[in-house]
Amino acid sequence: MLDSVDVARAAVSLSITASREEEEELIANLKEKGIMAAAVDIGGDIIDKTHVVIERAVIIARKNGMIKEESLQEGAVAGAAREAQFQIIRKAIGLNGGGKIAVCREENNLCVSIFMSVGMMYLNEVAIGLGHRVMGEL
């Protein structure tokens, strides 16, 4: 049985993949270990798009069978996404960013990782955030 640290590592690893091919390969490897995983690209003003970040995390979790369509489980994903986003907001104020949201789940542990390049033109800062929630059965 895996624990929350393993799921967190999976989410961070998935969020930092450099290509769609690398992402798909990692998702397949994680599935073999019993971790459900999905990722989606994001971009724009991270602060103005708070709702978009949370919605995308919930949608990819639901679409990939990680959660049921119920407020308890959707709320857990939204909370983890919000926590991850909160960790990168300090670097993102007034700037645009581009990156990836990754959601991973193994039994009761769910983690959301957001990895972004934040800045303007070629003057970019790198930011990463991670949120974790304990959830009920699928």
N, CA, C and O atoms as CSV, one atom per row, in Angstrom:
chain,resi,resn,atom,element,x,y,z
A,1,MET,N,N,0.836,-1.186,0.000
A,1,MET,CA,C,0.000,0.000,0.000
A,1,MET,C,C,0.877,1.244,0.000
A,1,MET,O,O,1.848,1.335,0.751
A,2,LEU,N,N,0.527,2.190,-0.842
A,2,LEU,CA,C,1.267,3.439,-0.936
A,2,LEU,C,C,0.731,4.427,0.090
A,2,LEU,O,O,-0.379,4.262,0.595
A,3,ASP,N,N,1.516,5.451,0.398
A,3,ASP,CA,C,1.036,6.455,1.337
A,3,ASP,C,C,0.997,7.830,0.676
A,3,ASP,O,O,1.279,7.960,-0.515
A,4,SER,N,N,0.650,8.847,1.449
A,4,SER,CA,C,0.469,10.192,0.903
A,4,SER,C,C,1.733,10.745,0.268
A,4,SER,O,O,1.652,11.487,-0.711
A,5,VAL,N,N,2.896,10.404,0.801
A,5,VAL,CA,C,4.158,10.897,0.235
A,5,VAL,C,C,4.372,10.343,-1.176
A,5,VAL,O,O,4.844,11.056,-2.061
A,6,ASP,N,N,4.026,9.081,-1.378
A,6,ASP,CA,C,4.164,8.476,-2.706
A,6,ASP,C,C,3.239,9.148,-3.717
A,6,ASP,O,O,3.626,9.380,-4.862
A,7,VAL,N,N,2.025,9.457,-3.294
A,7,VAL,CA,C,1.064,10.114,-4.181
A,7,VAL,C,C,1.517,11.548,-4.463
A,7,VAL,O,O,1.372,12.034,-5.585
A,8,ALA,N,N,2.058,12.216,-3.464
A,8,ALA,CA,C,2.588,13.578,-3.657
A,8,ALA,C,C,3.745,13.570,-4.651
A,8,ALA,O,O,3.806,14.418,-5.541
A,9,ARG,N,N,4.659,12.619,-4.506
A,9,ARG,CA,C,5.778,12.507,-5.456
A,9,ARG,C,C,5.270,12.289,-6.878
A,9,ARG,O,O,5.789,12.867,-7.833
A,10,ALA,N,N,4.258,11.453,-6.998
A,10,ALA,CA,C,3.676,11.169,-8.319
A,10,ALA,C,C,3.100,12.442,-8.930
A,10,ALA,O,O,3.319,12.722,-10.108
A,11,ALA,N,N,2.362,13.212,-8.132
A,11,ALA,CA,C,1.740,14.441,-8.646
A,11,ALA,C,C,2.797,15.459,-9.061
A,11,ALA,O,O,2.676,16.084,-10.115
A,12,VAL,N,N,3.828,15.628,-8.245
A,12,VAL,CA,C,4.888,16.569,-8.598
A,12,VAL,C,C,5.611,16.103,-9.863
A,12,VAL,O,O,5.868,16.898,-10.766
A,13,SER,N,N,5.931,14.826,-9.919
A,13,SER,CA,C,6.621,14.289,-11.104
A,13,SER,C,C,5.795,14.491,-12.373
A,13,SER,O,O,6.332,14.845,-13.422
A,14,LEU,N,N,4.497,14.267,-12.269
A,14,LEU,CA,C,3.626,14.437,-13.432
A,14,LEU,C,C,3.523,15.899,-13.837
A,14,LEU,O,O,3.507,16.210,-15.029
A,15,SER,N,N,3.454,16.796,-12.870
A,15,SER,CA,C,3.310,18.221,-13.194
A,15,SER,C,C,4.550,18.796,-13.868
A,15,SER,O,O,4.454,19.802,-14.571
A,16,ILE,N,N,5.703,18.182,-13.668
A,16,ILE,CA,C,6.938,18.719,-14.263
A,16,ILE,C,C,7.358,18.013,-15.550
A,16,ILE,O,O,8.433,18.288,-16.082
A,17,THR,N,N,6.528,17.113,-16.051
A,17,THR,CA,C,6.882,16.467,-17.318
A,17,THR,C,C,6.992,17.512,-18.425
A,17,THR,O,O,6.231,18.478,-18.475
A,18,ALA,N,N,7.952,17.292,-19.300
A,18,ALA,CA,C,8.274,18.294,-20.331
A,18,ALA,C,C,7.509,18.119,-21.633
A,18,ALA,O,O,7.455,19.042,-22.445
A,19,SER,N,N,6.923,16.960,-21.841
A,19,SER,CA,C,6.224,16.724,-23.110
A,19,SER,C,C,5.002,15.858,-22.868
A,19,SER,O,O,4.881,15.216,-21.825
A,20,ARG,N,N,4.104,15.843,-23.827
A,20,ARG,CA,C,2.897,15.015,-23.737
A,20,ARG,C,C,3.286,13.534,-23.718
A,20,ARG,O,O,2.656,12.738,-23.022
A,21,GLU,N,N,4.308,13.166,-24.470
A,21,GLU,CA,C,4.746,11.772,-24.506
A,21,GLU,C,C,5.275,11.332,-23.142
A,21,GLU,O,O,4.950,10.244,-22.667
A,22,GLU,N,N,6.090,12.177,-22.517
A,22,GLU,CA,C,6.621,11.874,-21.189
A,22,GLU,C,C,5.477,11.773,-20.172
A,22,GLU,O,O,5.482,10.907,-19.298
A,23,GLU,N,N,4.516,12.660,-20.302
A,23,GLU,CA,C,3.341,12.658,-19.426
A,23,GLU,C,C,2.566,11.350,-19.558
A,23,GLU,O,O,2.217,10.731,-18.553
A,24,GLU,N,N,2.297,10.929,-20.789
A,24,GLU,CA,C,1.541,9.697,-21.024
A,24,GLU,C,C,2.288,8.468,-20.515
A,24,GLU,O,O,1.678,7.546,-19.973
A,25,GLU,N,N,3.599,8.457,-20.689
A,25,GLU,CA,C,4.415,7.343,-20.203
A,25,GLU,C,C,4.377,7.267,-18.680
A,25,GLU,O,O,4.251,6.181,-18.115
A,26,LEU,N,N,4.485,8.415,-18.016
A,26,LEU,CA,C,4.445,8.436,-16.555
A,26,LEU,C,C,3.067,8.017,-16.041
A,26,LEU,O,O,2.975,7.287,-15.054
A,27,ILE,N,N,2.008,8.465,-16.690
A,27,ILE,CA,C,0.656,8.074,-16.284
A,27,ILE,C,C,0.497,6.552,-16.367
A,27,ILE,O,O,-0.096,5.939,-15.479
A,28,ALA,N,N,1.021,5.952,-17.420
A,28,ALA,CA,C,0.958,4.495,-17.572
A,28,ALA,C,C,1.761,3.790,-16.471
A,28,ALA,O,O,1.307,2.789,-15.918
A,29,ASN,N,N,2.945,4.309,-16.155
A,29,ASN,CA,C,3.769,3.725,-15.091
A,29,ASN,C,C,3.093,3.851,-13.723
A,29,ASN,O,O,3.133,2.922,-12.916
A,30,LEU,N,N,2.482,4.988,-13.474
A,30,LEU,CA,C,1.796,5.194,-12.199
A,30,LEU,C,C,0.592,4.267,-12.068
A,30,LEU,O,O,0.294,3.770,-10.982
A,31,LYS,N,N,-0.092,4.041,-13.178
A,31,LYS,CA,C,-1.253,3.146,-13.168
A,31,LYS,C,C,-0.848,1.737,-12.741
A,31,LYS,O,O,-1.578,1.071,-12.007
A,32,GLU,N,N,0.315,1.290,-13.201
A,32,GLU,CA,C,0.832,-0.022,-12.815
A,32,GLU,C,C,1.098,-0.109,-11.317
A,32,GLU,O,O,1.037,-1.192,-10.737
A,33,LYS,N,N,1.393,1.024,-10.692
A,33,LYS,CA,C,1.659,1.077,-9.252
A,33,LYS,C,C,0.390,1.313,-8.443
A,33,LYS,O,O,0.435,1.361,-7.214
A,34,GLY,N,N,-0.740,1.460,-9.126
A,34,GLY,CA,C,-2.007,1.666,-8.439
A,34,GLY,C,C,-2.369,3.117,-8.208
A,34,GLY,O,O,-3.252,3.413,-7.403
A,35,ILE,N,N,-1.697,4.035,-8.906
A,35,ILE,CA,C,-1.985,5.461,-8.771
A,35,ILE,C,C,-2.692,5.950,-10.027
A,35,ILE,O,O,-2.164,5.833,-11.132
A,36,MET,N,N,-3.890,6.498,-9.849
A,36,MET,CA,C,-4.594,7.127,-10.962
A,36,MET,C,C,-4.001,8.521,-11.142
A,36,MET,O,O,-3.743,9.221,-10.163
A,37,ALA,N,N,-3.788,8.919,-12.386
A,37,ALA,CA,C,-3.130,10.204,-12.636
A,37,ALA,C,C,-3.669,10.856,-13.903
A,37,ALA,O,O,-4.049,10.182,-14.860
A,38,ALA,N,N,-3.689,12.196,-13.880
A,38,ALA,CA,C,-4.100,12.973,-15.043
A,38,ALA,C,C,-3.469,14.352,-14.934
A,38,ALA,O,O,-3.130,14.814,-13.845
A,39,ALA,N,N,-3.318,14.996,-16.078
A,39,ALA,CA,C,-2.724,16.335,-16.093
A,39,ALA,C,C,-3.380,17.183,-17.174
A,39,ALA,O,O,-3.942,16.671,-18.143
A,40,VAL,N,N,-3.292,18.499,-16.977
A,40,VAL,CA,C,-3.838,19.442,-17.944
A,40,VAL,C,C,-2.969,20.694,-17.927
A,40,VAL,O,O,-2.485,21.111,-16.875
A,41,ASP,N,N,-2.778,21.286,-19.094
A,41,ASP,CA,C,-1.996,22.519,-19.204
A,41,ASP,C,C,-2.839,23.713,-18.759
A,41,ASP,O,O,-4.061,23.721,-18.906
A,42,ILE,N,N,-2.158,24.719,-18.213
A,42,ILE,CA,C,-2.821,25.964,-17.830
A,42,ILE,C,C,-1.938,27.133,-18.243
A,42,ILE,O,O,-0.732,26.984,-18.437
A,43,GLY,N,N,-2.558,28.290,-18.373
A,43,GLY,CA,C,-1.786,29.479,-18.717
A,43,GLY,C,C,-2.607,30.734,-18.522
A,43,GLY,O,O,-3.836,30.693,-18.466
A,44,GLY,N,N,-1.907,31.846,-18.420
A,44,GLY,CA,C,-2.564,33.132,-18.241
A,44,GLY,C,C,-2.257,33.729,-16.890
A,44,GLY,O,O,-1.290,33.346,-16.231
A,45,ASP,N,N,-3.088,34.672,-16.483
A,45,ASP,CA,C,-2.935,35.327,-15.185
A,45,ASP,C,C,-3.474,34.391,-14.110
A,45,ASP,O,O,-4.687,34.222,-13.980
A,46,ILE,N,N,-2.591,33.797,-13.356
A,46,ILE,CA,C,-2.958,32.765,-12.387
A,46,ILE,C,C,-3.903,33.283,-11.306
A,46,ILE,O,O,-4.724,32.523,-10.791
A,47,ILE,N,N,-3.801,34.550,-10.958
A,47,ILE,CA,C,-4.666,35.099,-9.913
A,47,ILE,C,C,-6.066,35.359,-10.448
A,47,ILE,O,O,-7.054,35.024,-9.794
A,48,ASP,N,N,-6.159,35.955,-11.636
A,48,ASP,CA,C,-7.472,36.199,-12.232
A,48,ASP,C,C,-8.182,34.915,-12.621
A,48,ASP,O,O,-9.404,34.902,-12.772
A,49,LYS,N,N,-7.430,33.834,-12.785
A,49,LYS,CA,C,-8.018,32.569,-13.223
A,49,LYS,C,C,-8.086,31.538,-12.098
A,49,LYS,O,O,-8.011,30.335,-12.345
A,50,THR,N,N,-8.226,32.013,-10.870
A,50,THR,CA,C,-8.315,31.094,-9.737
A,50,THR,C,C,-9.392,30.050,-9.966
A,50,THR,O,O,-9.156,28.858,-9.767
A,51,HIS,N,N,-10.565,30.485,-10.379
A,51,HIS,CA,C,-11.675,29.552,-10.593
A,51,HIS,C,C,-11.373,28.562,-11.714
A,51,HIS,O,O,-11.813,27.413,-11.657
A,52,VAL,N,N,-10.626,28.993,-12.734
A,52,VAL,CA,C,-10.286,28.112,-13.855
A,52,VAL,C,C,-9.358,26.996,-13.390
A,52,VAL,O,O,-9.541,25.839,-13.767
A,53,VAL,N,N,-8.365,27.338,-12.574
A,53,VAL,CA,C,-7.427,26.341,-12.058
A,53,VAL,C,C,-8.186,25.286,-11.252
A,53,VAL,O,O,-7.975,24.088,-11.439
A,54,ILE,N,N,-9.055,25.727,-10.372
A,54,ILE,CA,C,-9.813,24.795,-9.537
A,54,ILE,C,C,-10.749,23.947,-10.392
A,54,ILE,O,O,-10.828,22.732,-10.210
A,55,GLU,N,N,-11.460,24.584,-11.324
A,55,GLU,CA,C,-12.373,23.846,-12.202
A,55,GLU,C,C,-11.639,22.800,-13.029
A,55,GLU,O,O,-12.114,21.673,-13.170
A,56,ARG,N,N,-10.496,23.162,-13.568
A,56,ARG,CA,C,-9.741,22.192,-14.390
A,56,ARG,C,C,-9.293,20.998,-13.574
A,56,ARG,O,O,-9.345,19.866,-14.054
A,57,ALA,N,N,-8.855,21.233,-12.349
A,57,ALA,CA,C,-8.446,20.122,-11.487
A,57,ALA,C,C,-9.622,19.191,-11.218
A,57,ALA,O,O,-9.483,17.971,-11.299
A,58,VAL,N,N,-10.776,19.764,-10.898
A,58,VAL,CA,C,-11.969,18.956,-10.622
A,58,VAL,C,C,-12.405,18.202,-11.877
A,58,VAL,O,O,-12.737,17.018,-11.809
A,59,ILE,N,N,-12.403,18.876,-13.003
A,59,ILE,CA,C,-12.851,18.250,-14.256
A,59,ILE,C,C,-11.946,17.088,-14.661
A,59,ILE,O,O,-12.445,16.030,-15.045
A,60,ILE,N,N,-10.617,17.265,-14.583
A,60,ILE,CA,C,-9.750,16.149,-15.001
A,60,ILE,C,C,-9.827,14.991,-14.014
A,60,ILE,O,O,-9.693,13.832,-14.407
A,61,ALA,N,N,-10.043,15.294,-12.731
A,61,ALA,CA,C,-10.198,14.210,-11.757
A,61,ALA,C,C,-11.477,13.427,-12.041
A,61,ALA,O,O,-11.483,12.197,-12.011
A,62,ARG,N,N,-12.545,14.145,-12.314
A,62,ARG,CA,C,-13.827,13.496,-12.608
A,62,ARG,C,C,-13.748,12.719,-13.925
A,62,ARG,O,O,-14.167,11.564,-14.002
A,63,LYS,N,N,-13.208,13.363,-14.950
A,63,LYS,CA,C,-13.118,12.763,-16.286
A,63,LYS,C,C,-12.278,11.477,-16.291
A,63,LYS,O,O,-12.522,10.568,-17.084
A,64,ASN,N,N,-11.296,11.421,-15.401
A,64,ASN,CA,C,-10.409,10.266,-15.354
A,64,ASN,C,C,-10.774,9.261,-14.257
A,64,ASN,O,O,-9.966,8.405,-13.898
A,65,GLY,N,N,-11.981,9.372,-13.736
A,65,GLY,CA,C,-12.491,8.389,-12.796
A,65,GLY,C,C,-11.861,8.409,-11.415
A,65,GLY,O,O,-11.942,7.417,-10.690
A,66,MET,N,N,-11.233,9.518,-11.032
A,66,MET,CA,C,-10.596,9.612,-9.718
A,66,MET,C,C,-11.580,9.973,-8.621
A,66,MET,O,O,-11.353,9.670,-7.449
A,67,ILE,N,N,-12.663,10.613,-8.998
A,67,ILE,CA,C,-13.664,11.040,-8.022
A,67,ILE,C,C,-15.058,10.790,-8.572
A,67,ILE,O,O,-15.268,10.665,-9.778
A,68,LYS,N,N,-16.003,10.722,-7.641
A,68,LYS,CA,C,-17.409,10.657,-8.016
A,68,LYS,C,C,-17.913,12.087,-8.205
A,68,LYS,O,O,-17.323,13.045,-7.704
A,69,GLU,N,N,-18.999,12.201,-8.927
A,69,GLU,CA,C,-19.606,13.510,-9.123
A,69,GLU,C,C,-20.489,13.811,-7.914
A,69,GLU,O,O,-21.715,13.722,-7.972
A,70,GLU,N,N,-19.818,14.171,-6.814
A,70,GLU,CA,C,-20.506,14.532,-5.583
A,70,GLU,C,C,-19.702,15.611,-4.874
A,70,GLU,O,O,-18.485,15.695,-5.034
A,71,SER,N,N,-20.375,16.417,-4.106
A,71,SER,CA,C,-19.728,17.591,-3.524
A,71,SER,C,C,-18.578,17.243,-2.586
A,71,SER,O,O,-17.598,17.987,-2.534
A,72,LEU,N,N,-18.659,16.154,-1.853
A,72,LEU,CA,C,-17.589,15.786,-0.937
A,72,LEU,C,C,-16.277,15.549,-1.684
A,72,LEU,O,O,-15.237,16.083,-1.300
A,73,GLN,N,N,-16.325,14.757,-2.741
A,73,GLN,CA,C,-15.109,14.435,-3.480
A,73,GLN,C,C,-14.658,15.591,-4.361
A,73,GLN,O,O,-13.462,15.868,-4.451
A,74,GLU,N,N,-15.593,16.266,-5.009
A,74,GLU,CA,C,-15.218,17.434,-5.813
A,74,GLU,C,C,-14.622,18.522,-4.920
A,74,GLU,O,O,-13.677,19.207,-5.311
A,75,GLY,N,N,-15.176,18.673,-3.731
A,75,GLY,CA,C,-14.651,19.653,-2.783
A,75,GLY,C,C,-13.245,19.325,-2.320
A,75,GLY,O,O,-12.437,20.228,-2.099
A,76,ALA,N,N,-12.948,18.058,-2.173
A,76,ALA,CA,C,-11.596,17.656,-1.785
A,76,ALA,C,C,-10.591,18.038,-2.868
A,76,ALA,O,O,-9.516,18.557,-2.569
A,77,VAL,N,N,-10.944,17.781,-4.123
A,77,VAL,CA,C,-10.061,18.162,-5.229
A,77,VAL,C,C,-9.915,19.680,-5.296
A,77,VAL,O,O,-8.810,20.200,-5.453
A,78,ALA,N,N,-11.030,20.379,-5.174
A,78,ALA,CA,C,-10.998,21.845,-5.217
A,78,ALA,C,C,-10.128,22.395,-4.091
A,78,ALA,O,O,-9.360,23.333,-4.307
A,79,GLY,N,N,-10.237,21.828,-2.900
A,79,GLY,CA,C,-9.426,22.278,-1.776
A,79,GLY,C,C,-7.947,22.033,-1.989
A,79,GLY,O,O,-7.122,22.893,-1.679
A,80,ALA,N,N,-7.606,20.870,-2.513
A,80,ALA,CA,C,-6.191,20.564,-2.786
A,80,ALA,C,C,-5.647,21.473,-3.890
A,80,ALA,O,O,-4.506,21.930,-3.816
A,81,ALA,N,N,-6.464,21.733,-4.912
A,81,ALA,CA,C,-6.043,22.630,-6.001
A,81,ALA,C,C,-5.841,24.048,-5.483
A,81,ALA,O,O,-4.879,24.722,-5.851
A,82,ARG,N,N,-6.748,24.490,-4.633
A,82,ARG,CA,C,-6.645,25.837,-4.055
A,82,ARG,C,C,-5.401,25.963,-3.190
A,82,ARG,O,O,-4.719,26.988,-3.221
A,83,GLU,N,N,-5.103,24.921,-2.418
A,83,GLU,CA,C,-3.890,24.919,-1.594
A,83,GLU,C,C,-2.644,25.002,-2.466
A,83,GLU,O,O,-1.730,25.771,-2.170
A,84,ALA,N,N,-2.602,24.222,-3.528
A,84,ALA,CA,C,-1.455,24.244,-4.444
A,84,ALA,C,C,-1.310,25.620,-5.090
A,84,ALA,O,O,-0.206,26.152,-5.207
A,85,GLN,N,N,-2.424,26.179,-5.501
A,85,GLN,CA,C,-2.400,27.495,-6.145
A,85,GLN,C,C,-1.948,28.576,-5.159
A,85,GLN,O,O,-1.182,29.469,-5.522
A,86,PHE,N,N,-2.414,28.495,-3.943
A,86,PHE,CA,C,-2.048,29.482,-2.925
A,86,PHE,C,C,-0.532,29.536,-2.731
A,86,PHE,O,O,0.025,30.602,-2.469
A,87,GLN,N,N,0.130,28.393,-2.859
A,87,GLN,CA,C,1.570,28.329,-2.661
A,87,GLN,C,C,2.361,29.032,-3.757
A,87,GLN,O,O,3.519,29.392,-3.543
A,88,ILE,N,N,1.757,29.236,-4.928
A,88,ILE,CA,C,2.486,29.907,-6.012
A,88,ILE,C,C,2.022,31.337,-6.262
A,88,ILE,O,O,2.643,32.052,-7.048
A,89,ILE,N,N,0.951,31.764,-5.616
A,89,ILE,CA,C,0.404,33.105,-5.858
A,89,ILE,C,C,1.414,34.205,-5.544
A,89,ILE,O,O,1.473,35.205,-6.260
A,90,ARG,N,N,2.192,34.041,-4.509
A,90,ARG,CA,C,3.165,35.066,-4.117
A,90,ARG,C,C,4.096,35.439,-5.269
A,90,ARG,O,O,4.437,36.609,-5.440
A,91,LYS,N,N,4.499,34.462,-6.043
A,91,LYS,CA,C,5.379,34.718,-7.184
A,91,LYS,C,C,4.618,35.196,-8.412
A,91,LYS,O,O,5.218,35.743,-9.337
A,92,ALA,N,N,3.309,34.997,-8.432
A,92,ALA,CA,C,2.525,35.233,-9.640
A,92,ALA,C,C,1.805,36.571,-9.675
A,92,ALA,O,O,1.219,36.918,-10.700
A,93,ILE,N,N,1.832,37.320,-8.603
A,93,ILE,CA,C,1.068,38.569,-8.543
A,93,ILE,C,C,1.456,39.495,-9.697
A,93,ILE,O,O,2.616,39.881,-9.845
A,94,GLY,N,N,0.463,39.838,-10.504
A,94,GLY,CA,C,0.650,40.767,-11.612
A,94,GLY,C,C,1.346,40.194,-12.835
A,94,GLY,O,O,1.647,40.937,-13.770
A,95,LEU,N,N,1.603,38.918,-12.855
A,95,LEU,CA,C,2.327,38.302,-13.970
A,95,LEU,C,C,1.495,37.191,-14.598
A,95,LEU,O,O,0.509,36.727,-14.025
A,96,ASN,N,N,1.912,36.783,-15.772
A,96,ASN,CA,C,1.292,35.648,-16.444
A,96,ASN,C,C,2.141,34.414,-16.215
A,96,ASN,O,O,3.316,34.501,-15.859
A,97,GLY,N,N,1.532,33.284,-16.423
A,97,GLY,CA,C,2.266,32.039,-16.245
A,97,GLY,C,C,1.755,30.962,-17.169
A,97,GLY,O,O,0.680,31.078,-17.756
A,98,GLY,N,N,2.528,29.935,-17.286
A,98,GLY,CA,C,2.147,28.773,-18.067
A,98,GLY,C,C,2.706,27.541,-17.407
A,98,GLY,O,O,3.824,27.558,-16.894
A,99,GLY,N,N,1.940,26.471,-17.415
A,99,GLY,CA,C,2.426,25.258,-16.780
A,99,GLY,C,C,1.407,24.150,-16.820
A,99,GLY,O,O,0.645,24.012,-17.777
A,100,LYS,N,N,1.408,23.356,-15.755
A,100,LYS,CA,C,0.583,22.152,-15.763
A,100,LYS,C,C,0.020,21.875,-14.373
A,100,LYS,O,O,0.683,22.079,-13.357
A,101,ILE,N,N,-1.223,21.404,-14.363
A,101,ILE,CA,C,-1.866,20.894,-13.152
A,101,ILE,C,C,-1.854,19.378,-13.259
A,101,ILE,O,O,-2.232,18.821,-14.289
A,102,ALA,N,N,-1.418,18.705,-12.190
A,102,ALA,CA,C,-1.459,17.248,-12.144
A,102,ALA,C,C,-2.285,16.820,-10.945
A,102,ALA,O,O,-2.161,17.388,-9.859
A,103,VAL,N,N,-3.128,15.815,-11.144
A,103,VAL,CA,C,-3.935,15.251,-10.073
A,103,VAL,C,C,-3.623,13.761,-10.006
A,103,VAL,O,O,-3.677,13.058,-11.016
A,104,CYS,N,N,-3.295,13.286,-8.800
A,104,CYS,CA,C,-3.014,11.860,-8.595
A,104,CYS,C,C,-3.787,11.359,-7.394
A,104,CYS,O,O,-3.955,12.065,-6.400
A,105,ARG,N,N,-4.259,10.116,-7.506
A,105,ARG,CA,C,-5.002,9.507,-6.405
A,105,ARG,C,C,-4.660,8.038,-6.272
A,105,ARG,O,O,-4.540,7.311,-7.258
A,106,GLU,N,N,-4.504,7.621,-5.016
A,106,GLU,CA,C,-4.314,6.210,-4.692
A,106,GLU,C,C,-5.146,5.957,-3.444
A,106,GLU,O,O,-4.859,6.507,-2.381
A,107,GLU,N,N,-6.154,5.143,-3.567
A,107,GLU,CA,C,-7.102,4.870,-2.488
A,107,GLU,C,C,-7.621,6.168,-1.878
A,107,GLU,O,O,-8.345,6.906,-2.545
A,108,ASN,N,N,-7.272,6.464,-0.635
A,108,ASN,CA,C,-7.822,7.637,0.036
A,108,ASN,C,C,-6.994,8.903,-0.121
A,108,ASN,O,O,-7.449,9.974,0.281
A,109,ASN,N,N,-5.814,8.822,-0.682
A,109,ASN,CA,C,-4.945,9.989,-0.820
A,109,ASN,C,C,-5.073,10.614,-2.199
A,109,ASN,O,O,-4.971,9.931,-3.217
A,110,LEU,N,N,-5.300,11.931,-2.219
A,110,LEU,CA,C,-5.372,12.681,-3.460
A,110,LEU,C,C,-4.445,13.882,-3.357
A,110,LEU,O,O,-4.470,14.609,-2.364
A,111,CYS,N,N,-3.617,14.090,-4.393
A,111,CYS,CA,C,-2.716,15.239,-4.421
A,111,CYS,C,C,-2.877,15.996,-5.727
A,111,CYS,O,O,-3.070,15.405,-6.790
A,112,VAL,N,N,-2.794,17.308,-5.625
A,112,VAL,CA,C,-2.809,18.190,-6.788
A,112,VAL,C,C,-1.499,18.971,-6.766
A,112,VAL,O,O,-1.145,19.580,-5.757
A,113,SER,N,N,-0.787,18.946,-7.884
A,113,SER,CA,C,0.448,19.707,-8.019
A,113,SER,C,C,0.297,20.675,-9.192
A,113,SER,O,O,-0.224,20.316,-10.248
A,114,ILE,N,N,0.760,21.900,-8.988
A,114,ILE,CA,C,0.772,22.901,-10.050
A,114,ILE,C,C,2.212,23.346,-10.242
A,114,ILE,O,O,2.860,23.794,-9.296
A,115,PHE,N,N,2.709,23.225,-11.461
A,115,PHE,CA,C,4.066,23.647,-11.815
A,115,PHE,C,C,3.939,24.712,-12.895
A,115,PHE,O,O,3.291,24.494,-13.919
A,116,MET,N,N,4.562,25.867,-12.661
A,116,MET,CA,C,4.414,26.977,-13.604
A,116,MET,C,C,5.704,27.749,-13.789
A,116,MET,O,O,6.551,27.830,-12.900
A,117,SER,N,N,5.816,28.305,-14.965
A,117,SER,CA,C,6.799,29.341,-15.252
A,117,SER,C,C,6.018,30.646,-15.202
A,117,SER,O,O,5.052,30.826,-15.943
A,118,VAL,N,N,6.437,31.556,-14.329
A,118,VAL,CA,C,5.698,32.797,-14.102
A,118,VAL,C,C,6.610,33.972,-14.414
A,118,VAL,O,O,7.757,34.004,-13.969
A,119,GLY,N,N,6.109,34.942,-15.179
A,119,GLY,CA,C,6.910,36.124,-15.457
A,119,GLY,C,C,6.424,36.871,-16.661
A,119,GLY,O,O,5.239,36.862,-16.994
A,120,MET,N,N,7.383,37.533,-17.322
A,120,MET,CA,C,7.071,38.260,-18.543
A,120,MET,C,C,8.246,38.126,-19.502
A,120,MET,O,O,9.408,38.128,-19.095
A,121,MET,N,N,7.922,38.013,-20.753
A,121,MET,CA,C,8.899,37.810,-21.817
A,121,MET,C,C,9.801,36.636,-21.450
A,121,MET,O,O,9.304,35.527,-21.250
A,122,TYR,N,N,11.098,36.847,-21.357
A,122,TYR,CA,C,12.029,35.783,-21.028
A,122,TYR,C,C,12.482,35.852,-19.568
A,122,TYR,O,O,13.348,35.081,-19.154
A,123,LEU,N,N,11.913,36.755,-18.796
A,123,LEU,CA,C,12.258,36.919,-17.385
A,123,LEU,C,C,11.288,36.107,-16.538
A,123,LEU,O,O,10.332,36.648,-15.983
A,124,ASN,N,N,11.538,34.828,-16.444
A,124,ASN,CA,C,10.601,33.928,-15.782
A,124,ASN,C,C,11.136,33.385,-14.468
A,124,ASN,O,O,12.336,33.178,-14.287
A,125,GLU,N,N,10.207,33.166,-13.573
A,125,GLU,CA,C,10.451,32.534,-12.285
A,125,GLU,C,C,9.731,31.197,-12.340
A,125,GLU,O,O,8.732,31.064,-13.047
A,126,VAL,N,N,10.215,30.215,-11.612
A,126,VAL,CA,C,9.571,28.912,-11.570
A,126,VAL,C,C,8.870,28.773,-10.232
A,126,VAL,O,O,9.421,29.133,-9.192
A,127,ALA,N,N,7.653,28.248,-10.263
A,127,ALA,CA,C,6.882,28.076,-9.038
A,127,ALA,C,C,6.197,26.713,-9.046
A,127,ALA,O,O,5.767,26.219,-10.088
A,128,ILE,N,N,6.106,26.119,-7.860
A,128,ILE,CA,C,5.415,24.837,-7.729
A,128,ILE,C,C,4.607,24.845,-6.435
A,128,ILE,O,O,5.053,25.354,-5.406
A,129,GLY,N,N,3.419,24.274,-6.511
A,129,GLY,CA,C,2.562,24.167,-5.339
A,129,GLY,C,C,1.986,22.767,-5.253
A,129,GLY,O,O,1.802,22.100,-6.271
A,130,LEU,N,N,1.700,22.322,-4.037
A,130,LEU,CA,C,1.186,20.972,-3.816
A,130,LEU,C,C,0.107,20.998,-2.744
A,130,LEU,O,O,0.281,21.591,-1.679
A,131,GLY,N,N,-1.002,20.348,-3.044
A,131,GLY,CA,C,-2.076,20.212,-2.071
A,131,GLY,C,C,-2.445,18.743,-1.906
A,131,GLY,O,O,-2.360,17.968,-2.859
A,132,HIS,N,N,-2.861,18.355,-0.687
A,132,HIS,CA,C,-3.210,16.959,-0.392
A,132,HIS,C,C,-4.526,16.930,0.367
A,132,HIS,O,O,-4.800,17.784,1.210
A,133,ARG,N,N,-5.324,15.937,0.049
A,133,ARG,CA,C,-6.549,15.688,0.790
A,133,ARG,C,C,-6.725,14.188,0.982
A,133,ARG,O,O,-6.321,13.384,0.142
A,134,VAL,N,N,-7.333,13.831,2.100
A,134,VAL,CA,C,-7.726,12.442,2.358
A,134,VAL,C,C,-9.195,12.357,1.967
A,134,VAL,O,O,-10.003,13.205,2.347
A,135,MET,N,N,-9.531,11.319,1.201
A,135,MET,CA,C,-10.879,11.182,0.670
A,135,MET,C,C,-11.484,9.841,1.035
A,135,MET,O,O,-10.788,8.923,1.468
A,136,GLY,N,N,-12.783,9.746,0.855
A,136,GLY,CA,C,-13.484,8.486,1.045
A,136,GLY,C,C,-13.303,7.577,-0.148
A,136,GLY,O,O,-12.645,7.938,-1.124
A,137,GLU,N,N,-13.887,6.402,-0.068
A,137,GLU,CA,C,-13.776,5.417,-1.142
A,137,GLU,C,C,-14.425,5.894,-2.424
A,137,GLU,O,O,-15.353,6.703,-2.409
A,138,LEU,N,N,-13.920,5.379,-3.535
A,138,LEU,CA,C,-14.483,5.699,-4.849
A,138,LEU,C,C,-15.819,5.022,-5.062
A,138,LEU,O,O,-16.432,5.185,-6.117
